Amino acid sequence: MTTWQVQEAKARLSEVRKKAVTDGSQSITVRGCTAVVLSQEEFERLQGAQPGFVELMRSSPLVGERLDLRREDSPTREVDVA
């Protein structure tokens, strides 16, 4: 990953963008803070890496298992509020 100072990145933005597409992510720093420029393809790959909730549940090792979901019928406990 190439690291750019913010002033240089501003002056050569087109080159930073091209390098992000061809060479991979580019790092831009200013006063110790870093931002990363990614290609659209890399961004979409990273975004799509996490399954949605439904897909996550469907891939559970418990799929097809019979779970006992009955609630306990016992009354609530007595509480002394005095």
N, C-alpha and C positions, 0 to 999 in steps of 0.2 A: 504494500500500500504506500503510495506516494503521499508525503505530507507537504501541504502548502501553507504559507502564511496568508492571512486573509487579504492583505494588500495585493500580493502576487496573484492570488486566486481571482480577485476582482478584475485585475488587469488582463488575465488570461483565461477567463471563464470558458470560452469555447474549447480551449485545450483541456481544461479540467473535465469538462463534459465528455469530450472524445475519449480521454484516458479512462474515465469511469466505464465507458462502454467496451473499450478494447482491452484494457489492462486490469480492470477490477476497481474496487472501491478506492476513493480518493479522500484523504483526510485534510480538513481545513481547520487551522488553529488560530485563536486570537486570545491573548492573555490567559493561556492555560486551559481554555475551553475548546473542545473539539467537536466538530460536526463532520459527518461523513456523506459524501456524494456517491450514490449508487446508480447503476443502470436501471432502467425500468424493468428489464428482465430479472435482474437480481432481486429487486424490491418485491416483485410479484412472487418469486420463488420463496422468499422469506415470509411473506404474508400468508401464502397458501400452506405453509408447513404445519399449521395447527388445525386439527380437525374441529368441526363445529360440535356443539353439545350432543346432537342426535347421533352423529357419527361416532363420537367418543363413547356414548352409552351402548351403541350397537357393537362396538369392538370389545366390550367388557368381557372378562372371562366368566361372568355370571349369566351371560345370555343363555336362556333356556332353562336355567335353574328355577325350581319352585321355591319361592321365599315365603316364609310365614309372616304375613303382614297384619295379623290380628292384633288388636289393642287389648291391653289388660283390662278386665272388667272390674277390678277392685275399686272401692270408693276412694275418694281423696282422703288424705290423712287429716287428723285433727291438729289444729294449731292453736296454742295458747297465746293470745295477743294481749294479755293483761300485764 
